[in-house]
Amino acid sequence: MKKKRKQNSSSIMLRSFIWVITLIMLISSLAMVVSIGNQLLEMTRENSDGIIDSLEETIIDDDGDWNKWVLNNTLDTSTSYVHVVNQRGDAKRENYYSPGTKKLLSTQKTKVPLIKNLYYRQGRGFYYYSEGRAKGIDYKLWVNLDEQIEILERAVAVTLVILLLTLIISPLYINVIAERLTNSLKKLTNSAEKATTTSTEQNATLLVPDSPTEVTNLANSFNRLLAQVYKQNEKDKLFVSNAAHELRTPIAAIRSHAQLIQRRGHEHPEVIDKSIQYINDESYQMQALVDELLTLSRAGRVELEMMPVNLAKLVQTVVTKLDSVTTQSIDIQASAGASVVANAESLQQILTNIITNASKYSPSDSQIKIKIVDGNQPVISIYDTGSGISQEDKEHIFEQFYRSPEVRGTIQGTGLGLSIVKQLAELNHITIEFADNVPRGTIVKLIFNQAPENN
């Protein structure tokens, strides 16, 4: 079975850097060798041109002329081979070959591709060829490149040594750098592992390294997330605890009256009707609580479908539905064209809860007023003349299961109605404001944070 390659950050960085460094070194080495080779070839070309120019100024018919020219010439001719073709009528000989030239020309030559005037002669190496003509004489020059090739080989050897040393040293250095960069991540990982074993009763936090900045920001983000999760967990536990407490009270009352009927129903039949009525009332309260718990849980998950809604028609629909459960008269003052883009069903739920609260805490012979104002931000205001809301209660008004001590036990309620209103309002981009209705009562304002939309 093939062994799986390590994939931690250090090994990935090490492999990546080695590949990059190797590629860069190879490209640099190739560029350097090409540059050196081109420079050597250019120097050879200039030297060859100088030799041709010098040959064109003299006449060489034999070895004596050649040796005389070599002694008087300041150019390097030690690696030069010349074939002179003299077509003049006074020429002593038509063809003259400098020492070693005939033997050189007897070998097979091969043109080197892409490089002008460069040839390889079998068994003799590389030669640069140039030619010239003056005074009816053709000069053909071959310059041996062994010295240049040796210099090029040394450059290649030095480059390979540098590449080898780089490949040996760079992993050590890169490994140190990688360890420094990933050390903070390792610490963060270990801290996260410890956090998984921390009791849910505690708010776990991760160790925040000082550097690098990216890991510091990541650790801070994780800590904010953990704090949010812990806070939500605490809210959930409190919610369950409060829900259990709220359900326990009617259940206990129902069981108490059921036991009362069992014990005394035969001897005192008059208690049966009273206990059944009490059981019915408490079961209705339980049903209302369960319904609101379900509504509250769904409100945080549902994605509402937004459509144009005429506010006047919507308010009238809600008031009509509540006519049988409210004892107060309700006065509606509305701009007929006021409309918004919202979810009609959730808006009905919001208005139902607020109007029901206004009715619950207001005198039965009072009036509830609903005012709709059109504009860039349409507003629905609900006015009641109830007992009002104290400043202390306003600070807890949206808390789940919160009820003012002044009304707890005297007026039925679950303490969830306004929590549901708040969540549904946020989904519909509605701001809720509470104000005192002078001289008595409360004003609840629903402010729609959007441009109006006509039907």
Sequence and secondary structure as in RCSB ss.txt:
>XXXX:A:sequence
MKKKRKQNSSSIMLRSFIWVITLIMLISSLAMVVSIGNQLLEMTRENSDGIIDSLEETIIDDDGDWNKWVLNNTL
DTSTSYVHVVNQRGDAKRENYYSPGTKKLLSTQKTKVPLIKNLYYRQGRGFYYYSEGRAKGIDYKLWVNLDEQIE
ILERAVAVTLVILLLTLIISPLYINVIAERLTNSLKKLTNSAEKATTTSTEQNATLLVPDSPTEVTNLANSFNRL
LAQVYKQNEKDKLFVSNAAHELRTPIAAIRSHAQLIQRRGHEHPEVIDKSIQYINDESYQMQALVDELLTLSRAG
RVELEMMPVNLAKLVQTVVTKLDSVTTQSIDIQASAGASVVANAESLQQILTNIITNASKYSPSDSQIKIKIVDG
NQPVISIYDTGSGISQEDKEHIFEQFYRSPEVRGTIQGTGLGLSIVKQLAELNHITIEFADNVPRGTIVKLIFNQ
APENN
>XXXX:A:secstr
       SHHHHHHHHHHHHHHHHHHHHHHHHHHHHHHHHHHHHHHHHHHHHHHHTTS   SHHHHHHHHHH  S
  TTEEEEEEE  TT S SEEE TTHHHHHTS EEE TTSTTEEEETTTEEEEEEEEEETTEEEEEEEE HHHHH
HHHHHHHHHHHHHHHHHHHHHHHHHHHHHHHHHHHHHHHHHHHHHHTS TTS       SSSHHHHHHHHHHHHH
HHHHHHHHHHHHHHHHHHHHHHHHHHHHHHHHHHHHHHHTTT THHHHHHHHHHHHHHHHHHHHHHHHHHHHHHT
T     EEEEHHHHHHHHHHHGGGT  SEEEEEE TT EEEE HHHHHHHHHHHHHHHHHTS TTSEEEEEEE S
SS EEEEE  SS   HHHHTTTTSTT   TTTTTTS   S HHHHHHHHHHHTTEEEEEEE SSSSEEEEEEE S
     
